[in-house]
Each structure stands twice: as C-alpha cells, then as structure tokens.
Amino acid sequence: MAAFSKKGEEQERAVKEGRENLKILESGLEGKRFFGGETMGFVDIAAGWIGCWAQMTGEIIGINLIDAETMPLLDSWFQDFLGIPLIKECMPPQDKLLEHSKELHKILTAALT
C-alpha cells in the first residue's frame, strides 16, 4: 500500500520492501503450480487479490511490483490464477476497479505534492 500512496524516495523504499515481501511469498511456490500443490487451495484464494492489486498499482504508478524476470514463479502463478474461469467470474469489472483505484491514488497522494 505504501508504494501506492507515497512518492519519491518513500515510494522507492516501499517498492523495494514490497518486492522483498513478494519474494518470500514466491518461495512458497517452488516446485508447485499452486501454493498447496497441483490444485488451488485456501492460500491461493487468500493471496489471489495481490495479483490484481499489483497489476493495478503498476498501471497507476508506473512501477511493476511483479514481473516475469524478477519473480517468474509468482508472475506465472498470478497469470494462471487470474485466468481460472471461476476467479474471472468473481472479479469486479477491471475498468471500474482501475477507475476507482486511480481516484484513490489521487486522494492518497494529494497532500504529498
């Protein structure tokens, strides 16, 4: 959240910390398709929102928190997870979510300029 709501050096520190935390999450995927193995489980569902949030944040602030080069397992997992038909059905419309997130970003960063 700090990467989304800060600017300048504070944002850079938050991005670095966020990526370090995401690397820890990624380590749980080594040798597995999903966190529990070959089938989607509770951890996948609980962590699934992070993929959507990371994509939105990257689009708004222009910094990718997760990419195929630095976190290949996590990036692949997010793409697989967000592509599951049931998950796609449950996700809010991405255009409306992006619009809402942009407005939230403006509010959170307005006092920083």
C-alpha positions as CSV (number, residue, x, y, z in Angstrom):
1,M,0.0,0.0,0.0
2,A,2.9,2.4,0.7
3,A,4.2,2.0,-2.8
4,F,0.7,3.1,-4.0
5,S,0.3,6.0,-1.6
6,K,3.8,7.5,-1.4
7,K,6.0,9.4,-3.8
8,G,9.7,9.9,-4.3
9,E,12.2,8.2,-2.0
10,E,9.5,6.9,0.3
11,Q,7.8,5.2,-2.7
12,E,11.1,3.7,-3.8
13,R,11.7,2.3,-0.3
14,A,8.2,0.9,-0.2
15,V,8.6,-0.7,-3.6
16,K,11.8,-2.4,-2.5
17,E,10.3,-3.6,0.7
18,G,7.2,-4.8,-1.2
19,R,9.3,-6.8,-3.7
20,E,11.2,-8.4,-0.8
21,N,8.0,-9.5,0.8
22,L,6.6,-10.8,-2.5
23,K,9.8,-12.8,-3.0
24,I,9.0,-14.5,0.3
25,L,5.5,-15.3,-1.0
26,E,7.0,-16.6,-4.2
27,S,9.3,-19.0,-2.3
28,G,6.1,-20.9,-1.3
29,L,5.5,-21.8,-5.0
30,E,8.8,-23.6,-5.7
31,G,8.1,-26.8,-7.5
32,K,4.3,-26.3,-7.3
33,R,1.6,-24.9,-9.6
34,F,-0.4,-23.6,-6.6
35,F,0.6,-23.0,-3.0
36,G,-0.9,-26.3,-1.9
37,G,0.4,-28.3,-4.8
38,E,-1.4,-29.0,-8.1
39,T,-4.8,-27.8,-7.0
40,M,-6.0,-24.4,-5.9
41,G,-6.5,-24.1,-2.2
42,F,-7.1,-21.6,0.6
43,V,-3.8,-19.8,0.4
44,D,-4.2,-19.3,-3.4
45,I,-7.7,-17.7,-2.8
46,A,-6.4,-15.6,0.2
47,A,-3.4,-14.3,-1.8
48,G,-5.1,-14.0,-5.2
49,W,-6.1,-10.4,-4.8
50,I,-2.5,-9.4,-4.7
51,G,-2.1,-10.2,-8.4
52,C,-4.9,-8.0,-9.4
53,W,-3.8,-5.2,-7.0
54,A,-0.2,-5.4,-8.2
55,Q,-1.3,-5.0,-11.9
56,M,-3.5,-2.0,-11.0
57,T,-0.7,-0.4,-8.9
58,G,1.8,-0.9,-11.7
59,E,-0.5,0.7,-14.2
60,I,-1.2,3.7,-11.9
61,I,2.3,4.4,-10.5
62,G,4.2,3.1,-13.5
63,I,6.3,0.6,-11.4
64,N,5.8,-3.2,-11.8
65,L,6.0,-4.9,-8.5
66,I,5.9,-8.3,-10.1
67,D,7.3,-9.3,-13.4
68,A,8.4,-12.5,-15.2
69,E,12.1,-11.6,-15.0
70,T,12.4,-10.9,-11.2
71,M,9.6,-13.2,-9.9
72,P,8.9,-15.8,-12.6
73,L,7.1,-18.2,-10.3
74,L,4.8,-15.6,-8.8
75,D,4.1,-13.9,-12.1
76,S,3.2,-17.2,-13.7
77,W,1.0,-18.2,-10.7
78,F,-0.8,-14.8,-10.9
79,Q,-1.5,-15.2,-14.6
80,D,-2.7,-18.8,-14.0
81,F,-4.8,-17.9,-11.0
82,L,-6.4,-14.8,-12.6
83,G,-7.2,-16.9,-15.7
84,I,-9.3,-19.5,-13.9
85,P,-12.9,-19.1,-15.1
86,L,-14.4,-19.1,-11.6
87,I,-12.0,-16.5,-10.4
88,K,-12.6,-14.3,-13.5
89,E,-16.4,-14.5,-12.8
90,C,-15.9,-13.3,-9.3
91,M,-13.6,-10.4,-10.1
92,P,-15.1,-6.9,-10.4
93,P,-15.0,-5.2,-13.8
94,Q,-11.4,-4.2,-14.3
95,D,-12.2,-0.9,-15.9
96,K,-14.3,0.2,-12.9
97,L,-11.7,-1.1,-10.5
98,L,-8.9,0.8,-12.3
99,E,-11.0,4.0,-12.3
100,H,-11.7,3.7,-8.6
101,S,-8.0,2.9,-7.8
102,K,-6.9,6.0,-9.8
103,E,-9.2,8.2,-7.8
104,L,-8.0,6.6,-4.5
105,H,-4.4,7.2,-5.6
106,K,-5.1,10.9,-6.2
107,I,-6.7,11.3,-2.8
108,L,-3.8,9.5,-1.0
109,T,-1.1,11.4,-2.8
110,A,-2.8,14.8,-3.0
111,A,-1.2,16.0,0.3
112,L,2.3,14.9,-0.9
113,T,2.6,17.4,-3.7
